């Protein structure tokens, strides 16, 4: 039962990390016209670096230590490890801190990029 709760929490954290990464890149639309390519690159990196395409366990220990510094592992790899009871709950707390950091970065970039907004509708 407790593993199910931890799994739900880690899935929510992974969802919000992915959401904030996408929203940070979507803010590029205020500055550049074609921000969709940034999101495609992020999605491709996310598939590889989150363990969705290739499990992170097959990589060497030196690469695994690099994966600890990027947020992609919290999207797929950590929830799977929690579901199989092969990791500690420490990763949930660490993922929550990364999620909060990405939220603050998004808020900063959002407020900065609003001055580049080129709204053409006029139905305010």
N, C-alpha and C positions, 0 to 999 in steps of 0.2 A: 504493500500500500504506500509506504513512504517513498519507494522507488518511483512509483507512478506520479506522486506529487513532484518529486525532484525532476522527473522527465518532463512534466508539463511546464514547470518553471524554466527549465533549460530550453525547451522548444520556444517558449515566449521570448526569452532573452535572445535566442538566435534569430527569431522573426524580427524583433526590433532592431537588432544589429544590422541585419540585411536591409531593413526599411530605412534606417538612418544613413547607411552608406549610399543607398539609391537616392535619397533625398538630397544628400550633400552634392552628389554628382548632378542631380536635376537642377540645382541652383545655378549650374553653369549655363542654363538656358537664358538666364537674365543677361549674361555677358556675351555668350556665343549663340549662334543660331542653331547649330547642330550638336546638341548635347546628347542625343540618343547614342552616338558612338561611344561616349564615355561609359554609359550604362551597359552596353554590350560588352565592352572590355572588362568592366567590373564583374559582370555575370560569368564570363569565361574564366577569369581568375578565380572567382568564387567556386566554380565547379571543380577546378583542379585543386585549389588550396584549402578547401573545406573538407575534403575527403569524400565528396559525393561521386567523383569520377574514379579516383584512385585512392584507396584507403591510406591514411597517413602513417599507418603502422609499417608499411613496406619501405618507407624512406629511412635513411640512416639517422643516427642520433644527432648528428650535427645539423641536418635539415630540420629535424623535429624541434630542436631548440630554437631555430629561426621561426618556425610556425607558432611558437608560444608568444611571439611579439606582434603577430598580425591577427586581426579579429575574425578571419574567415573560419577558423576551426570551431568557433562557437555556433556556427550556422548548422553544420551537419555532424561533424566528428564528435564533439562533446555530448550532444544528445544521444547519439548511438552508444557511446561509451557508458553513459549513465543508464541507458536502458538495459545494457548487458552487465551492469554492476562491475565494471572494470576500471573505474576512475573514482576519484574522491569528490566530495561535495565542494571542495575548495574552488573548483572550476566554475561552479555556479556563481559564487561570490565574485570571482575574477571577471566573469562574463558580465555580471551586473555593473561592475565598475567601468568596463569598456563601453557598455551600452550608455551609461551616464556621460562618459567622456564624449562619445559620438553625438549625443544629444546636445551637449554644450557647444561642440564644434558646429553642428548644424545651425543652432540658434545664432551663433556669431556670423556664419557665412550668410544665412538668410537675411539678417538685418543689414549686412554689408551690401549684398547683391540687390536689395530692393531699390536702390538708387539707379540701377541699370534697367529697371522694369520698363518695357516699352509697350504698355497696354494701348491697343488701338480701338477698342470697342466703344468706349465713351458712354455706355449706359450706366453710369454710376449713380 
